[in-house]
């Protein structure tokens, strides 16, 4: 509305001006050679306007003629650039598809049309990598260092080449230069951190970790975990050097940062026990067991009081087991302690949930020992040992990246070099819960055997044998003893008509 009003006002002003010019008296006279030209004011103004317009058009034409070569050259360059970038796009697609021949062809075409364009250098490097031409690839990456927009890309490529060659010094130099240029470069910070860790330069690794936190490249939780792993590795190195104080200090700090880190807790408990701080060692193991039960933790827990008798040790281990009762390691611990006291029913009850869900080699070996020690049933024991040889492996220190199985925990995988990739896992979940409606330990509603007060297994008297037969759990459905032939079982199981003396003679040949 306002624009329309302004247009009307402008038209009115122009009309008024023209009307006033028409009413103006006088004219314009000028002589051109022998000719005299005379015109009134409106005509003179029109002629002057036409002359100005023609002059302007002439100037523009002259400028266009002068700029024509430059415009033609720009059009040619633009056409070459379009063709060049089209070739580079096709080359990058070919490189992504793994077609080395097409990638090289389009890379040469792009280089002819564009020269040392950043995208062309990238395609050339990728084509050289697909062809296995390390020299060409290295030269291309070094050419990238001359261009500000491709410097980081060149450093990344040189870093990857150095890592493939195993030259950690050169790789560390490239990562440090990239991080110096841009402190928030994630790959450079990660590379520096892992390289320092692989070289056991734990103090430098912690400094890099602090820089990552300042640059907000890692979360607070991830930084705490990484620092705990670095401290644990440093503590293990200190222990190897014989520096017990440094090992204890760093291990305790690692446990504070990551209570579920088993190697740190085991080392801290061992050093605390050596220092006479048994209560602290016991608390450290218990806190970690509640989060991540592990056999080494049980060994360290037993080592806190190595002079305990079997009954006292069993009670202490029972308190430890209550912190995480449904874990596989807990059930195996309960079974081992029950076996040490000759409580075969309790040992079977602890193992039954494992045997029903995911029987591992360790559980089968324990069942073989129960069969041999409880009933002197060598046939059933041999069956369980045979099954143990075919059973899945128990939990091990396994690398999450490459699947490498390590004997002991390390901060860096010895196979692929990944940081903090080892975890105590097996091919199956380590958490085995009791079936629905079944208590955590007892599998059947049978009375538990009274805990003996002696330090050795009960004697095999006729009364003890009959009491054991009345309370023992039946074999699980997949008990290997059930698959044996009748002839093989005739000597392993006793008749109800046999006398207690005859049964005792068969159990103790």
ZANU-511862 format. One record per residue (C-alpha): residue number from 1; residue in three letters; x, y, z. Coordinates in steps of 0.2 Angstrom, whole numbers, plus 5000, padded with zeros to 4 digits. Layout:
N
(r NUM; 'ALA'; (X; Y; Z)),
...
END
This chain:
509
(r 1; 'UNK'; (5000; 5000; 5000)),
(r 2; 'UNK'; (5014; 5012; 5004)),
(r 3; 'UNK'; (5024; 5007; 4989)),
(r 4; 'UNK'; (5008; 5011; 4978)),
(r 5; 'UNK'; (5006; 5028; 4986)),
(r 6; 'UNK'; (5024; 5032; 4983)),
(r 7; 'UNK'; (5023; 5027; 4964)),
(r 8; 'UNK'; (5007; 5038; 4963)),
(r 9; 'UNK'; (5016; 5053; 4971)),
(r 10; 'UNK'; (5032; 5051; 4959)),
(r 11; 'UNK'; (5020; 5050; 4944)),
(r 12; 'UNK'; (5011; 5066; 4949)),
(r 13; 'UNK'; (5028; 5075; 4952)),
(r 14; 'UNK'; (5034; 5069; 4934)),
(r 15; 'UNK'; (5018; 5074; 4926)),
(r 16; 'UNK'; (5019; 5091; 4935)),
(r 17; 'UNK'; (5037; 5094; 4929)),
(r 18; 'UNK'; (5033; 5090; 4911)),
(r 19; 'UNK'; (5018; 5101; 4911)),
(r 20; 'UNK'; (5028; 5115; 4917)),
(r 21; 'UNK'; (5042; 5112; 4904)),
(r 22; 'UNK'; (5029; 5113; 4890)),
(r 23; 'UNK'; (5022; 5129; 4896)),
(r 24; 'UNK'; (5040; 5137; 4897)),
(r 25; 'UNK'; (5043; 5149; 4883)),
(r 26; 'UNK'; (5059; 5149; 4873)),
(r 27; 'UNK'; (5069; 5136; 4863)),
(r 28; 'UNK'; (5086; 5129; 4859)),
(r 29; 'UNK'; (5096; 5135; 4844)),
(r 30; 'UNK'; (5113; 5129; 4838)),
(r 31; 'UNK'; (5122; 5128; 4821)),
(r 32; 'UNK'; (5130; 5113; 4813)),
(r 33; 'UNK'; (5140; 5118; 4798)),
(r 34; 'UNK'; (5128; 5127; 4786)),
(r 35; 'UNK'; (5113; 5120; 4795)),
(r 36; 'UNK'; (5104; 5129; 4809)),
(r 37; 'UNK'; (5094; 5119; 4821)),
(r 38; 'UNK'; (5080; 5127; 4832)),
(r 39; 'UNK'; (5069; 5117; 4844)),
(r 40; 'UNK'; (5058; 5121; 4859)),
(r 41; 'UNK'; (5062; 5116; 4877)),
(r 42; 'UNK'; (5053; 5099; 4877)),
(r 43; 'UNK'; (5061; 5094; 4861)),
(r 44; 'UNK'; (5078; 5100; 4866)),
(r 45; 'UNK'; (5077; 5090; 4882)),
(r 46; 'UNK'; (5072; 5074; 4873)),
(r 47; 'UNK'; (5086; 5076; 4861)),
(r 48; 'UNK'; (5098; 5078; 4875)),
(r 49; 'UNK'; (5091; 5063; 4883)),
(r 50; 'UNK'; (5093; 5053; 4867)),
(r 51; 'UNK'; (5111; 5059; 4865)),
(r 52; 'UNK'; (5116; 5054; 4883)),
(r 53; 'UNK'; (5108; 5037; 4881)),
(r 54; 'UNK'; (5118; 5034; 4865)),
(r 55; 'UNK'; (5134; 5040; 4873)),
(r 56; 'UNK'; (5131; 5028; 4888)),
(r 57; 'UNK'; (5128; 5013; 4876)),
(r 58; 'UNK'; (5143; 5017; 4866)),
(r 59; 'UNK'; (5154; 5017; 4882)),
(r 60; 'UNK'; (5147; 5001; 4888)),
(r 61; 'UNK'; (5150; 4993; 4871)),
(r 62; 'UNK'; (5168; 4998; 4872)),
(r 63; 'UNK'; (5170; 4991; 4889)),
(r 64; 'UNK'; (5162; 4975; 4884)),
(r 65; 'UNK'; (5174; 4973; 4869)),
(r 66; 'UNK'; (5189; 4976; 4881)),
(r 67; 'UNK'; (5183; 4963; 4894)),
(r 68; 'UNK'; (5178; 4950; 4881)),
(r 69; 'UNK'; (5195; 4941; 4881)),
(r 70; 'UNK'; (5195; 4940; 4900)),
(r 71; 'UNK'; (5177; 4934; 4900)),
(r 72; 'UNK'; (5181; 4921; 4887)),
(r 73; 'UNK'; (5196; 4915; 4898)),
(r 74; 'UNK'; (5186; 4914; 4913)),
(r 75; 'UNK'; (5173; 4904; 4904)),
(r 76; 'UNK'; (5186; 4892; 4898)),
(r 77; 'UNK'; (5193; 4890; 4916)),
(r 78; 'UNK'; (5176; 4887; 4923)),
(r 79; 'UNK'; (5172; 4874; 4910)),
(r 80; 'UNK'; (5189; 4865; 4914)),
(r 81; 'UNK'; (5185; 4866; 4933)),
(r 82; 'UNK'; (5168; 4859; 4930)),
(r 83; 'UNK'; (5175; 4844; 4920)),
(r 84; 'UNK'; (5190; 4842; 4933)),
(r 85; 'UNK'; (5178; 4841; 4948)),
(r 86; 'UNK'; (5167; 4830; 4938)),
(r 87; 'UNK'; (5182; 4818; 4935)),
(r 88; 'UNK'; (5187; 4820; 4954)),
(r 89; 'UNK'; (5170; 4815; 4959)),
(r 90; 'UNK'; (5169; 4800; 4948)),
(r 91; 'UNK'; (5187; 4795; 4955)),
(r 92; 'UNK'; (5182; 4797; 4973)),
(r 93; 'UNK'; (5167; 4785; 4970)),
(r 94; 'UNK'; (5179; 4773; 4961)),
(r 95; 'UNK'; (5191; 4774; 4976)),
(r 96; 'UNK'; (5177; 4771; 4988)),
(r 97; 'UNK'; (5172; 4756; 4978)),
(r 98; 'UNK'; (5189; 4749; 4978)),
(r 99; 'UNK'; (5192; 4751; 4959)),
(r 100; 'UNK'; (5211; 4756; 4959)),
(r 101; 'UNK'; (5212; 4757; 4940)),
(r 102; 'UNK'; (5197; 4769; 4938)),
(r 103; 'UNK'; (5203; 4780; 4953)),
(r 104; 'UNK'; (5220; 4782; 4945)),
(r 105; 'UNK'; (5213; 4787; 4928)),
(r 106; 'UNK'; (5201; 4800; 4935)),
(r 107; 'UNK'; (5215; 4806; 4946)),
(r 108; 'UNK'; (5226; 4809; 4931)),
(r 109; 'UNK'; (5212; 4817; 4922)),
(r 110; 'UNK'; (5208; 4829; 4937)),
(r 111; 'UNK'; (5227; 4833; 4939)),
(r 112; 'UNK'; (5227; 4838; 4920)),
(r 113; 'UNK'; (5212; 4849; 4922)),
(r 114; 'UNK'; (5215; 4856; 4940)),
(r 115; 'UNK'; (5233; 4854; 4944)),
(r 116; 'UNK'; (5237; 4852; 4962)),
(r 117; 'UNK'; (5219; 4855; 4968)),
(r 118; 'UNK'; (5216; 4849; 4986)),
(r 119; 'UNK'; (5203; 4837; 4981)),
(r 120; 'UNK'; (5214; 4830; 4967)),
(r 121; 'UNK'; (5228; 4827; 4979)),
(r 122; 'UNK'; (5216; 4817; 4990)),
(r 123; 'UNK'; (5210; 4807; 4976)),
(r 124; 'UNK'; (5228; 4804; 4970)),
(r 125; 'UNK'; (5233; 4798; 4988)),
(r 126; 'UNK'; (5218; 4786; 4989)),
(r 127; 'UNK'; (5222; 4779; 4971)),
(r 128; 'UNK'; (5240; 4776; 4977)),
(r 129; 'UNK'; (5235; 4768; 4993)),
(r 130; 'UNK'; (5223; 4756; 4983)),
(r 131; 'UNK'; (5238; 4752; 4971)),
(r 132; 'UNK'; (5250; 4749; 4985)),
(r 133; 'UNK'; (5261; 4763; 4979)),
(r 134; 'UNK'; (5268; 4769; 4996)),
(r 135; 'UNK'; (5281; 4781; 4988)),
(r 136; 'UNK'; (5268; 4790; 4978)),
(r 137; 'UNK'; (5256; 4791; 4993)),
(r 138; 'UNK'; (5269; 4798; 5004)),
(r 139; 'UNK'; (5274; 4811; 4991)),
(r 140; 'UNK'; (5256; 4816; 4989)),
(r 141; 'UNK'; (5254; 4818; 5007)),
(r 142; 'UNK'; (5269; 4829; 5009)),
(r 143; 'UNK'; (5263; 4840; 4994)),
(r 144; 'UNK'; (5247; 4842; 5005)),
(r 145; 'UNK'; (5258; 4850; 5018)),
(r 146; 'UNK'; (5261; 4865; 5007)),
(r 147; 'UNK'; (5242; 4870; 5007)),
(r 148; 'UNK'; (5234; 4877; 5023)),
(r 149; 'UNK'; (5218; 4868; 5019)),
(r 150; 'UNK'; (5226; 4851; 5017)),
(r 151; 'UNK'; (5239; 4851; 5030)),
(r 152; 'UNK'; (5230; 4841; 5043)),
(r 153; 'UNK'; (5224; 4829; 5030)),
(r 154; 'UNK'; (5242; 4827; 5024)),
(r 155; 'UNK'; (5248; 4824; 5043)),
(r 156; 'UNK'; (5234; 4811; 5045)),
(r 157; 'UNK'; (5240; 4802; 5030)),
(r 158; 'UNK'; (5258; 4802; 5035)),
(r 159; 'UNK'; (5253; 4797; 5053)),
(r 160; 'UNK'; (5244; 4782; 5046)),
(r 161; 'UNK'; (5258; 4777; 5035)),
(r 162; 'UNK'; (5270; 4778; 5050)),
(r 163; 'UNK'; (5259; 4767; 5060)),
(r 164; 'UNK'; (5258; 4754; 5046)),
(r 165; 'UNK'; (5277; 4754; 5046)),
(r 166; 'UNK'; (5278; 4753; 5065)),
(r 167; 'UNK'; (5288; 4769; 5066)),
(r 168; 'UNK'; (5280; 4776; 5082)),
(r 169; 'UNK'; (5293; 4790; 5083)),
(r 170; 'UNK'; (5288; 4797; 5066)),
(r 171; 'UNK'; (5269; 4794; 5070)),
(r 172; 'UNK'; (5271; 4803; 5087)),
(r 173; 'UNK'; (5279; 4818; 5078)),
(r 174; 'UNK'; (5265; 4820; 5065)),
(r 175; 'UNK'; (5251; 4818; 5078)),
(r 176; 'UNK'; (5260; 4831; 5089)),
(r 177; 'UNK'; (5261; 4843; 5074)),
(r 178; 'UNK'; (5243; 4841; 5070)),
(r 179; 'UNK'; (5238; 4844; 5088)),
(r 180; 'UNK'; (5249; 4860; 5089)),
(r 181; 'UNK'; (5240; 4867; 5074)),
(r 182; 'UNK'; (5223; 4863; 5080)),
(r 183; 'UNK'; (5222; 4858; 5099)),
(r 184; 'UNK'; (5204; 4851; 5096)),
(r 185; 'UNK'; (5209; 4838; 5083)),
(r 186; 'UNK'; (5202; 4822; 5090)),
(r 187; 'UNK'; (5212; 4809; 5080)),
(r 188; 'UNK'; (5229; 4818; 5085)),
(r 189; 'UNK'; (5225; 4819; 5103)),
(r 190; 'UNK'; (5219; 4800; 5103)),
(r 191; 'UNK'; (5235; 4795; 5093)),
(r 192; 'UNK'; (5246; 4804; 5105)),
(r 193; 'UNK'; (5238; 4797; 5120)),
(r 194; 'UNK'; (5239; 4779; 5114)),
(r 195; 'UNK'; (5256; 4780; 5107)),
(r 196; 'UNK'; (5263; 4786; 5124)),
(r 197; 'UNK'; (5253; 4772; 5133)),
(r 198; 'UNK'; (5261; 4759; 5121)),
(r 199; 'UNK'; (5278; 4766; 5125)),
(r 200; 'UNK'; (5274; 4765; 5144)),
(r 201; 'UNK'; (5276; 4784; 5145)),
(r 202; 'UNK'; (5262; 4785; 5158)),
(r 203; 'UNK'; (5265; 4803; 5164)),
(r 204; 'UNK'; (5265; 4810; 5146)),
(r 205; 'UNK'; (5249; 4800; 5143)),
(r 206; 'UNK'; (5241; 4808; 5158)),
(r 207; 'UNK'; (5246; 4826; 5152)),
(r 208; 'UNK'; (5238; 4822; 5135)),
(r 209; 'UNK'; (5222; 4816; 5144)),
(r 210; 'UNK'; (5222; 4833; 5154)),
(r 211; 'UNK'; (5223; 4842; 5137)),
(r 212; 'UNK'; (5209; 4832; 5130)),
(r 213; 'UNK'; (5198; 4836; 5145)),
(r 214; 'UNK'; (5202; 4855; 5143)),
(r 215; 'UNK'; (5198; 4854; 5124)),
(r 216; 'UNK'; (5182; 4844; 5129)),
(r 217; 'UNK'; (5187; 4829; 5118)),
(r 218; 'UNK'; (5182; 4816; 5131)),
(r 219; 'UNK'; (5168; 4816; 5144)),
(r 220; 'UNK'; (5172; 4817; 5162)),
(r 221; 'UNK'; (5167; 4798; 5165)),
(r 222; 'UNK'; (5178; 4793; 5150)),
(r 223; 'UNK'; (5192; 4803; 5157)),
(r 224; 'UNK'; (5191; 4795; 5174)),
(r 225; 'UNK'; (5191; 4778; 5167)),
(r 226; 'UNK'; (5206; 4781; 5156)),
(r 227; 'UNK'; (5216; 4789; 5170)),
(r 228; 'UNK'; (5212; 4774; 5181)),
(r 229; 'UNK'; (5218; 4762; 5168)),
(r 230; 'UNK'; (5234; 4773; 5165)),
(r 231; 'UNK'; (5237; 4773; 5184)),
(r 232; 'UNK'; (5234; 4754; 5185)),
(r 233; 'UNK'; (5247; 4751; 5171)),
(r 234; 'UNK'; (5259; 4763; 5180)),
(r 235; 'UNK'; (5257; 4754; 5196)),
(r 236; 'UNK'; (5260; 4737; 5188)),
(r 237; 'UNK'; (5276; 4744; 5181)),
(r 238; 'UNK'; (5281; 4751; 5197)),
(r 239; 'UNK'; (5279; 4734; 5206)),
(r 240; 'UNK'; (5290; 4726; 5193)),
(r 241; 'UNK'; (5303; 4739; 5197)),
(r 242; 'UNK'; (5302; 4735; 5215)),
(r 243; 'UNK'; (5294; 4752; 5220)),
(r 244; 'UNK'; (5280; 4746; 5231)),
(r 245; 'UNK'; (5275; 4763; 5238)),
(r 246; 'UNK'; (5272; 4770; 5221)),
(r 247; 'UNK'; (5263; 4754; 5216)),
(r 248; 'UNK'; (5251; 4755; 5231)),
(r 249; 'UNK'; (5248; 4774; 5229)),
(r 250; 'UNK'; (5244; 4773; 5210)),
(r 251; 'UNK'; (5233; 4757; 5213)),
(r 252; 'UNK'; (5223; 4765; 5226)),
(r 253; 'UNK'; (5220; 4781; 5216)),
(r 254; 'UNK'; (5215; 4770; 5201)),
(r 255; 'UNK'; (5202; 4760; 5212)),
(r 256; 'UNK'; (5195; 4777; 5218)),
(r 257; 'UNK'; (5192; 4782; 5200)),
(r 258; 'UNK'; (5186; 4766; 5194)),
(r 259; 'UNK'; (5180; 4754; 5208)),
(r 260; 'UNK'; (5176; 4740; 5196)),
(r 261; 'UNK'; (5194; 4739; 5189)),
(r 262; 'UNK'; (5199; 4722; 5194)),
(r 263; 'UNK'; (5218; 4723; 5191)),
(r 264; 'UNK'; (5219; 4739; 5201)),
(r 265; 'UNK'; (5209; 4731; 5216)),
(r 266; 'UNK'; (5219; 4715; 5216)),
(r 267; 'UNK'; (5236; 4725; 5216)),
(r 268; 'UNK'; (5230; 4737; 5229)),
(r 269; 'UNK'; (5224; 4722; 5240)),
(r 270; 'UNK'; (5240; 4713; 5238)),
(r 271; 'UNK'; (5251; 4728; 5243)),
(r 272; 'UNK'; (5239; 4733; 5257)),
(r 273; 'UNK'; (5241; 4715; 5264)),
(r 274; 'UNK'; (5260; 4716; 5263)),
(r 275; 'UNK'; (5259; 4733; 5272)),
(r 276; 'UNK'; (5248; 4725; 5286)),
(r 277; 'UNK'; (5233; 4735; 5282)),
(r 278; 'UNK'; (5222; 4720; 5281)),
(r 279; 'UNK'; (5205; 4729; 5284)),
(r 280; 'UNK'; (5208; 4741; 5270)),
(r 281; 'UNK'; (5213; 4727; 5258)),
(r 282; 'UNK'; (5197; 4717; 5263)),
(r 283; 'UNK'; (5186; 4733; 5260)),
(r 284; 'UNK'; (5195; 4736; 5243)),
(r 285; 'UNK'; (5191; 4718; 5237)),
(r 286; 'UNK'; (5173; 4718; 5243)),
(r 287; 'UNK'; (5169; 4735; 5234)),
(r 288; 'UNK'; (5176; 4728; 5218)),
(r 289; 'UNK'; (5168; 4711; 5220)),
(r 290; 'UNK'; (5151; 4719; 5221)),
(r 291; 'UNK'; (5153; 4727; 5204)),
(r 292; 'UNK'; (5164; 4714; 5195)),
(r 293; 'UNK'; (5167; 4697; 5203)),
(r 294; 'UNK'; (5184; 4689; 5197)),
(r 295; 'UNK'; (5194; 4674; 5203)),
(r 296; 'UNK'; (5209; 4685; 5206)),
(r 297; 'UNK'; (5199; 4695; 5218)),
(r 298; 'UNK'; (5194; 4679; 5228)),
(r 299; 'UNK'; (5213; 4674; 5228)),
(r 300; 'UNK'; (5217; 4691; 5235)),
(r 301; 'UNK'; (5203; 4690; 5248)),
(r 302; 'UNK'; (5209; 4673; 5254)),
(r 303; 'UNK'; (5227; 4680; 5255)),
(r 304; 'UNK'; (5222; 4694; 5267)),
(r 305; 'UNK'; (5222; 4681; 5281)),
(r 306; 'UNK'; (5232; 4666; 5274)),
(r 307; 'UNK'; (5233; 4657; 5291)),
(r 308; 'UNK'; (5214; 4655; 5293)),
(r 309; 'UNK'; (5208; 4637; 5295)),
(r 310; 'UNK'; (5196; 4631; 5281)),
(r 311; 'UNK'; (5180; 4634; 5292)),
(r 312; 'UNK'; (5185; 4652; 5295)),
(r 313; 'UNK'; (5190; 4655; 5277)),
(r 314; 'UNK'; (5174; 4648; 5271)),
(r 315; 'UNK'; (5164; 4660; 5282)),
(r 316; 'UNK'; (5174; 4674; 5275)),
(r 317; 'UNK'; (5171; 4669; 5257)),
(r 318; 'UNK'; (5153; 4667; 5261)),
(r 319; 'UNK'; (5152; 4685; 5266)),
(r 320; 'UNK'; (5161; 4690; 5250)),
(r 321; 'UNK'; (5149; 4679; 5239)),
(r 322; 'UNK'; (5134; 4688; 5247)),
(r 323; 'UNK'; (5139; 4704; 5238)),
(r 324; 'UNK'; (5135; 4698; 5221)),
(r 325; 'UNK'; (5126; 4681; 5223)),
(r 326; 'UNK'; (5120; 4677; 5206)),
(r 327; 'UNK'; (5136; 4680; 5196)),
(r 328; 'UNK'; (5145; 4665; 5189)),
(r 329; 'UNK'; (5161; 4668; 5198)),
(r 330; 'UNK'; (5151; 4669; 5214)),
(r 331; 'UNK'; (5143; 4652; 5211)),
(r 332; 'UNK'; (5160; 4644; 5207)),
(r 333; 'UNK'; (5167; 4652; 5223)),
(r 334; 'UNK'; (5153; 4645; 5234)),
(r 335; 'UNK'; (5155; 4628; 5225)),
(r 336; 'UNK'; (5174; 4627; 5228)),
(r 337; 'UNK'; (5172; 4632; 5247)),
(r 338; 'UNK'; (5159; 4619; 5249)),
(r 339; 'UNK'; (5170; 4606; 5241)),
(r 340; 'UNK'; (5184; 4611; 5253)),
(r 341; 'UNK'; (5173; 4607; 5267)),
(r 342; 'UNK'; (5165; 4591; 5260)),
(r 343; 'UNK'; (5148; 4599; 5258)),
(r 344; 'UNK'; (5144; 4590; 5241)),
(r 345; 'UNK'; (5126; 4595; 5241)),
(r 346; 'UNK'; (5129; 4614; 5243)),
(r 347; 'UNK'; (5143; 4612; 5230)),
(r 348; 'UNK'; (5130; 4604; 5218)),
(r 349; 'UNK'; (5117; 4617; 5222)),
(r 350; 'UNK'; (5129; 4631; 5218)),
(r 351; 'UNK'; (5134; 4624; 5201)),
(r 352; 'UNK'; (5117; 4618; 5195)),
(r 353; 'UNK'; (5111; 4635; 5188)),
(r 354; 'UNK'; (5127; 4636; 5178)),
(r 355; 'UNK'; (5125; 4618; 5172)),
(r 356; 'UNK'; (5107; 4622; 5167)),
(r 357; 'UNK'; (5111; 4638; 5157)),
(r 358; 'UNK'; (5129; 4638; 5151)),
(r 359; 'UNK'; (5140; 4624; 5157)),
(r 360; 'UNK'; (5158; 4629; 5155)),
(r 361; 'UNK'; (5174; 4619; 5157)),
(r 362; 'UNK'; (5178; 4625; 5174)),
(r 363; 'UNK'; (5160; 4620; 5181)),
(r 364; 'UNK'; (5162; 4603; 5172)),
(r 365; 'UNK'; (5179; 4600; 5181)),
(r 366; 'UNK'; (5172; 4604; 5198)),
(r 367; 'UNK'; (5157; 4592; 5194)),
(r 368; 'UNK'; (5170; 4579; 5190)),
(r 369; 'UNK'; (5179; 4582; 5206)),
(r 370; 'UNK'; (5163; 4581; 5216)),
(r 371; 'UNK'; (5158; 4564; 5207)),
(r 372; 'UNK'; (5176; 4557; 5212)),
(r 373; 'UNK'; (5177; 4563; 5230)),
(r 374; 'UNK'; (5159; 4561; 5235)),
(r 375; 'UNK'; (5154; 4544; 5227)),
(r 376; 'UNK'; (5171; 4538; 5221)),
(r 377; 'UNK'; (5162; 4537; 5204)),
(r 378; 'UNK'; (5176; 4537; 5192)),
(r 379; 'UNK'; (5165; 4533; 5177)),
(r 380; 'UNK'; (5155; 4549; 5180)),
(r 381; 'UNK'; (5170; 4559; 5184)),
(r 382; 'UNK'; (5178; 4554; 5168)),
(r 383; 'UNK'; (5162; 4558; 5159)),
(r 384; 'UNK'; (5162; 4576; 5166)),
(r 385; 'UNK'; (5181; 4578; 5161)),
(r 386; 'UNK'; (5176; 4573; 5144)),
(r 387; 'UNK'; (5162; 4585; 5143)),
(r 388; 'UNK'; (5174; 4599; 5150)),
(r 389; 'UNK'; (5186; 4596; 5136)),
(r 390; 'UNK'; (5171; 4600; 5124)),
(r 391; 'UNK'; (5163; 4614; 5135)),
(r 392; 'UNK'; (5165; 4632; 5130)),
(r 393; 'UNK'; (5179; 4642; 5138)),
(r 394; 'UNK'; (5177; 4651; 5154)),
(r 395; 'UNK'; (5179; 4670; 5155)),
(r 396; 'UNK'; (5196; 4677; 5150)),
(r 397; 'UNK'; (5204; 4693; 5146)),
(r 398; 'UNK'; (5198; 4696; 5129)),
(r 399; 'UNK'; (5201; 4711; 5117)),
(r 400; 'UNK'; (5185; 4719; 5112)),
(r 401; 'UNK'; (5193; 4725; 5095)),
(r 402; 'UNK'; (5202; 4710; 5089)),
(r 403; 'UNK'; (5197; 4695; 5100)),
(r 404; 'UNK'; (5214; 4692; 5106)),
(r 405; 'UNK'; (5215; 4682; 5122)),
(r 406; 'UNK'; (5228; 4688; 5135)),
(r 407; 'UNK'; (5235; 4678; 5149)),
(r 408; 'UNK'; (5236; 4694; 5160)),
(r 409; 'UNK'; (5227; 4711; 5160)),
(r 410; 'UNK'; (5237; 4725; 5151)),
(r 411; 'UNK'; (5232; 4743; 5147)),
(r 412; 'UNK'; (5236; 4740; 5128)),
(r 413; 'UNK'; (5231; 4725; 5118)),
(r 414; 'UNK'; (5247; 4716; 5114)),
(r 415; 'UNK'; (5239; 4711; 5097)),
(r 416; 'UNK'; (5231; 4726; 5090)),
(r 417; 'UNK'; (5237; 4740; 5101)),
(r 418; 'UNK'; (5220; 4746; 5107)),
(r 419; 'UNK'; (5219; 4755; 5123)),
(r 420; 'UNK'; (5208; 4748; 5137)),
(r 421; 'UNK'; (5200; 4735; 5126)),
(r 422; 'UNK'; (5203; 4720; 5137)),
(r 423; 'UNK'; (5188; 4714; 5147)),
(r 424; 'UNK'; (5185; 4698; 5157)),
(r 425; 'UNK'; (5172; 4690; 5146)),
(r 426; 'UNK'; (5167; 4673; 5139)),
(r 427; 'UNK'; (5157; 4669; 5123)),
(r 428; 'UNK'; (5142; 4669; 5134)),
(r 429; 'UNK'; (5135; 4682; 5147)),
(r 430; 'UNK'; (5144; 4680; 5163)),
(r 431; 'UNK'; (5128; 4684; 5173)),
(r 432; 'UNK'; (5118; 4668; 5176)),
(r 433; 'UNK'; (5102; 4670; 5186)),
(r 434; 'UNK'; (5093; 4656; 5195)),
(r 435; 'UNK'; (5077; 4650; 5186)),
(r 436; 'UNK'; (5061; 4657; 5190)),
(r 437; 'UNK'; (5054; 4651; 5207)),
(r 438; 'UNK'; (5071; 4644; 5213)),
(r 439; 'UNK'; (5082; 4651; 5227)),
(r 440; 'UNK'; (5099; 4659; 5223)),
(r 441; 'UNK'; (5109; 4644; 5230)),
(r 442; 'UNK'; (5098; 4629; 5233)),
(r 443; 'UNK'; (5091; 4621; 5218)),
(r 444; 'UNK'; (5078; 4609; 5226)),
(r 445; 'UNK'; (5069; 4610; 5243)),
(r 446; 'UNK'; (5080; 4598; 5252)),
(r 447; 'UNK'; (5088; 4602; 5269)),
(r 448; 'UNK'; (5105; 4609; 5269)),
(r 449; 'UNK'; (5119; 4598; 5277)),
(r 450; 'UNK'; (5125; 4605; 5294)),
(r 451; 'UNK'; (5142; 4614; 5292)),
(r 452; 'UNK'; (5155; 4603; 5300)),
(r 453; 'UNK'; (5167; 4609; 5313)),
(r 454; 'UNK'; (5181; 4598; 5308)),
(r 455; 'UNK'; (5194; 4604; 5296)),
(r 456; 'UNK'; (5194; 4589; 5284)),
(r 457; 'UNK'; (5180; 4580; 5274)),
(r 458; 'UNK'; (5169; 4569; 5285)),
(r 459; 'UNK'; (5175; 4551; 5286)),
(r 460; 'UNK'; (5166; 4538; 5275)),
(r 461; 'UNK'; (5157; 4528; 5288)),
(r 462; 'UNK'; (5141; 4519; 5284)),
(r 463; 'UNK'; (5131; 4532; 5293)),
(r 464; 'UNK'; (5139; 4546; 5284)),
(r 465; 'UNK'; (5136; 4537; 5268)),
(r 466; 'UNK'; (5118; 4534; 5271)),
(r 467; 'UNK'; (5115; 4552; 5276)),
(r 468; 'UNK'; (5125; 4558; 5261)),
(r 469; 'UNK'; (5114; 4547; 5249)),
(r 470; 'UNK'; (5098; 4554; 5257)),
(r 471; 'UNK'; (5102; 4572; 5254)),
(r 472; 'UNK'; (5113; 4573; 5238)),
(r 473; 'UNK'; (5105; 4581; 5223)),
(r 474; 'UNK'; (5100; 4570; 5208)),
(r 475; 'UNK'; (5112; 4572; 5193)),
(r 476; 'UNK'; (5107; 4586; 5181)),
(r 477; 'UNK'; (5097; 4581; 5165)),
(r 478; 'UNK'; (5113; 4583; 5155)),
(r 479; 'UNK'; (5124; 4573; 5167)),
(r 480; 'UNK'; (5136; 4564; 5156)),
(r 481; 'UNK'; (5135; 4548; 5167)),
(r 482; 'UNK'; (5117; 4546; 5160)),
(r 483; 'UNK'; (5124; 4543; 5143)),
(r 484; 'UNK'; (5135; 4528; 5147)),
(r 485; 'UNK'; (5130; 4511; 5143)),
(r 486; 'UNK'; (5122; 4499; 5156)),
(r 487; 'UNK'; (5138; 4488; 5157)),
(r 488; 'UNK'; (5148; 4504; 5162)),
(r 489; 'UNK'; (5136; 4509; 5175)),
(r 490; 'UNK'; (5134; 4492; 5184)),
(r 491; 'UNK'; (5149; 4495; 5195)),
(r 492; 'UNK'; (5146; 4514; 5198)),
(r 493; 'UNK'; (5129; 4513; 5206)),
(r 494; 'UNK'; (5124; 4502; 5221)),
(r 495; 'UNK'; (5108; 4493; 5224)),
(r 496; 'UNK'; (5097; 4497; 5239)),
(r 497; 'UNK'; (5099; 4479; 5245)),
(r 498; 'UNK'; (5117; 4481; 5248)),
(r 499; 'UNK'; (5123; 4482; 5266)),
(r 500; 'UNK'; (5132; 4498; 5272)),
(r 501; 'UNK'; (5148; 4488; 5273)),
(r 502; 'UNK'; (5147; 4483; 5255)),
(r 503; 'UNK'; (5144; 4500; 5249)),
(r 504; 'UNK'; (5159; 4506; 5259)),
(r 505; 'UNK'; (5170; 4493; 5252)),
(r 506; 'UNK'; (5164; 4498; 5234)),
(r 507; 'UNK'; (5168; 4516; 5238)),
(r 508; 'UNK'; (5185; 4513; 5245)),
(r 509; 'UNK'; (5192; 4499; 5235)),
END
